[in-house]
Amino acid sequence: MRDAEAIAFVKLVSADGHEFLMARTVAIASSKTIRLMLEGSFREAQDNVIRFPDIAGYVLERVVKYLHYKTQHSTSTSRIPEFAIEPEVALELLIAAKYLDC
């Protein structure tokens, strides 16, 4: 059985091989697609690694930042600051967000 620390994080791997560690609770709470992969009987649930062959590293990095941002501000009752998105990556982020259902 894996130790608790290993299960606390999930590794996300981009198309170009960049790896990002993310708190499992954040990943599950922020993305329906990731939640289904990690809670189902998929290989990703066993390996605790999710590969995204169609998402570039610089896009996946922004997605990870956004998922943490979303979790951090999900219970806020005050005005949530804008999450800045550079115009040159906006379309790719939109496609990734649609796929990840976040």
Short mmCIF file of the C-alpha atoms (twelve columns), coordinates in Angstrom:
data_MODEL
# 
_entry.id   MODEL 
# 
loop_
_atom_site.group_PDB 
_atom_site.id 
_atom_site.type_symbol 
_atom_site.label_atom_id 
_atom_site.label_alt_id 
_atom_site.label_comp_id 
_atom_site.label_asym_id 
_atom_site.label_seq_id 
_atom_site.Cartn_x 
_atom_site.Cartn_y 
_atom_site.Cartn_z 
_atom_site.pdbx_PDB_model_num 
ATOM 1   C CA . MET A 1   0.000   0.000  0.000   1 
ATOM 2   C CA . ARG A 2   1.202   3.505  -0.795  1 
ATOM 3   C CA . ASP A 3   2.089   5.806  2.071   1 
ATOM 4   C CA . ALA A 4   -0.184  8.716  2.960   1 
ATOM 5   C CA . GLU A 5   2.209   11.350 1.588   1 
ATOM 6   C CA . ALA A 6   2.246   9.758  -1.873  1 
ATOM 7   C CA . ILE A 7   -1.544  9.569  -1.935  1 
ATOM 8   C CA . ALA A 8   -1.839  13.219 -0.831  1 
ATOM 9   C CA . PHE A 9   -0.500  14.366 -4.214  1 
ATOM 10  C CA . VAL A 10  -1.209  13.559 -7.830  1 
ATOM 11  C CA . LYS A 11  1.280   13.993 -10.656 1 
ATOM 12  C CA . LEU A 12  0.058   15.683 -13.829 1 
ATOM 13  C CA . VAL A 13  2.239   15.180 -16.911 1 
ATOM 14  C CA . SER A 14  1.983   17.418 -19.968 1 
ATOM 15  C CA . ALA A 15  2.403   16.450 -23.621 1 
ATOM 16  C CA . ASP A 16  5.999   17.672 -23.567 1 
ATOM 17  C CA . GLY A 17  6.895   15.779 -20.385 1 
ATOM 18  C CA . HIS A 18  6.635   18.540 -17.769 1 
ATOM 19  C CA . GLU A 19  5.480   17.162 -14.426 1 
ATOM 20  C CA . PHE A 20  3.391   19.012 -11.880 1 
ATOM 21  C CA . LEU A 21  2.569   17.787 -8.377  1 
ATOM 22  C CA . MET A 22  -0.765  18.909 -7.071  1 
ATOM 23  C CA . ALA A 23  -2.659  18.263 -3.867  1 
ATOM 24  C CA . ARG A 24  -5.057  15.405 -4.594  1 
ATOM 25  C CA . THR A 25  -7.868  17.128 -2.700  1 
ATOM 26  C CA . VAL A 26  -7.475  20.253 -4.852  1 
ATOM 27  C CA . ALA A 27  -7.423  18.224 -8.070  1 
ATOM 28  C CA . ILE A 28  -10.530 16.248 -7.122  1 
ATOM 29  C CA . ALA A 29  -12.460 19.295 -5.909  1 
ATOM 30  C CA . SER A 30  -11.601 21.489 -8.902  1 
ATOM 31  C CA . SER A 31  -11.941 19.261 -11.973 1 
ATOM 32  C CA . LYS A 32  -14.693 16.756 -12.694 1 
ATOM 33  C CA . THR A 33  -12.534 14.998 -15.284 1 
ATOM 34  C CA . ILE A 34  -9.614  14.548 -12.884 1 
ATOM 35  C CA . ARG A 35  -11.986 13.425 -10.121 1 
ATOM 36  C CA . LEU A 36  -13.462 10.728 -12.359 1 
ATOM 37  C CA . MET A 37  -9.974  9.535  -13.352 1 
ATOM 38  C CA . LEU A 38  -8.744  9.345  -9.755  1 
ATOM 39  C CA . GLU A 39  -11.864 7.879  -8.175  1 
ATOM 40  C CA . GLY A 40  -12.678 5.359  -10.890 1 
ATOM 41  C CA . SER A 41  -11.092 2.077  -11.806 1 
ATOM 42  C CA . PHE A 42  -8.759  3.729  -14.268 1 
ATOM 43  C CA . ARG A 43  -5.003  3.290  -14.454 1 
ATOM 44  C CA . GLU A 44  -4.581  6.886  -13.243 1 
ATOM 45  C CA . ALA A 45  -6.205  5.956  -9.930  1 
ATOM 46  C CA . GLN A 46  -3.709  3.142  -9.432  1 
ATOM 47  C CA . ASP A 47  -0.593  5.028  -10.563 1 
ATOM 48  C CA . ASN A 48  -1.612  8.414  -9.149  1 
ATOM 49  C CA . VAL A 49  -0.301  9.916  -12.406 1 
ATOM 50  C CA . ILE A 50  -2.407  11.580 -15.082 1 
ATOM 51  C CA . ARG A 51  -0.909  12.147 -18.522 1 
ATOM 52  C CA . PHE A 52  -2.314  14.799 -20.809 1 
ATOM 53  C CA . PRO A 53  -0.948  14.040 -24.301 1 
ATOM 54  C CA . ASP A 54  -2.770  17.021 -25.818 1 
ATOM 55  C CA . ILE A 55  -1.936  19.730 -23.254 1 
ATOM 56  C CA . ALA A 56  1.389   21.585 -23.478 1 
ATOM 57  C CA . GLY A 57  3.428   22.194 -20.333 1 
ATOM 58  C CA . TYR A 58  2.939   25.967 -20.267 1 
ATOM 59  C CA . VAL A 59  -0.841  25.455 -20.536 1 
ATOM 60  C CA . LEU A 60  -0.947  22.734 -17.866 1 
ATOM 61  C CA . GLU A 61  1.092   24.977 -15.563 1 
ATOM 62  C CA . ARG A 62  -1.567  27.702 -15.867 1 
ATOM 63  C CA . VAL A 63  -4.324  25.121 -15.314 1 
ATOM 64  C CA . VAL A 64  -2.657  23.919 -12.098 1 
ATOM 65  C CA . LYS A 65  -2.330  27.520 -10.891 1 
ATOM 66  C CA . TYR A 66  -5.985  28.164 -11.707 1 
ATOM 67  C CA . LEU A 67  -7.192  25.037 -9.900  1 
ATOM 68  C CA . HIS A 68  -5.336  26.135 -6.757  1 
ATOM 69  C CA . TYR A 69  -6.716  29.665 -7.192  1 
ATOM 70  C CA . LYS A 70  -10.252 28.306 -7.621  1 
ATOM 71  C CA . THR A 71  -9.954  26.193 -4.461  1 
ATOM 72  C CA . GLN A 72  -8.429  29.042 -2.459  1 
ATOM 73  C CA . HIS A 73  -11.270 31.417 -3.333  1 
ATOM 74  C CA . SER A 74  -14.173 28.943 -3.419  1 
ATOM 75  C CA . THR A 75  -15.418 29.861 0.049   1 
ATOM 76  C CA . SER A 76  -14.705 33.574 -0.191  1 
ATOM 77  C CA . THR A 77  -17.586 35.890 0.578   1 
ATOM 78  C CA . SER A 78  -15.750 38.990 -0.590  1 
ATOM 79  C CA . ARG A 79  -14.925 40.064 -4.122  1 
ATOM 80  C CA . ILE A 80  -12.650 37.497 -5.758  1 
ATOM 81  C CA . PRO A 81  -9.657  39.015 -7.550  1 
ATOM 82  C CA . GLU A 82  -9.452  38.396 -11.274 1 
ATOM 83  C CA . PHE A 83  -7.348  35.466 -12.439 1 
ATOM 84  C CA . ALA A 84  -5.146  36.988 -15.120 1 
ATOM 85  C CA . ILE A 85  -4.929  35.131 -18.424 1 
ATOM 86  C CA . GLU A 86  -2.526  36.189 -21.135 1 
ATOM 87  C CA . PRO A 87  -4.308  36.642 -24.495 1 
ATOM 88  C CA . GLU A 88  -1.763  34.472 -26.315 1 
ATOM 89  C CA . VAL A 89  -2.724  31.383 -24.241 1 
ATOM 90  C CA . ALA A 90  -6.410  32.141 -23.746 1 
ATOM 91  C CA . LEU A 91  -7.697  29.802 -26.455 1 
ATOM 92  C CA . GLU A 92  -5.534  26.872 -25.338 1 
ATOM 93  C CA . LEU A 93  -6.584  27.423 -21.716 1 
ATOM 94  C CA . LEU A 94  -10.227 27.498 -22.749 1 
ATOM 95  C CA . ILE A 95  -9.848  24.172 -24.570 1 
ATOM 96  C CA . ALA A 96  -8.030  22.613 -21.584 1 
ATOM 97  C CA . ALA A 97  -10.632 23.948 -19.142 1 
ATOM 98  C CA . LYS A 98  -13.430 22.519 -21.264 1 
ATOM 99  C CA . TYR A 99  -11.733 19.109 -21.382 1 
ATOM 100 C CA . LEU A 100 -11.001 19.124 -17.634 1 
ATOM 101 C CA . ASP A 101 -14.479 20.452 -16.795 1 
ATOM 102 C CA . CYS A 102 -13.184 22.987 -14.298 1 
# 
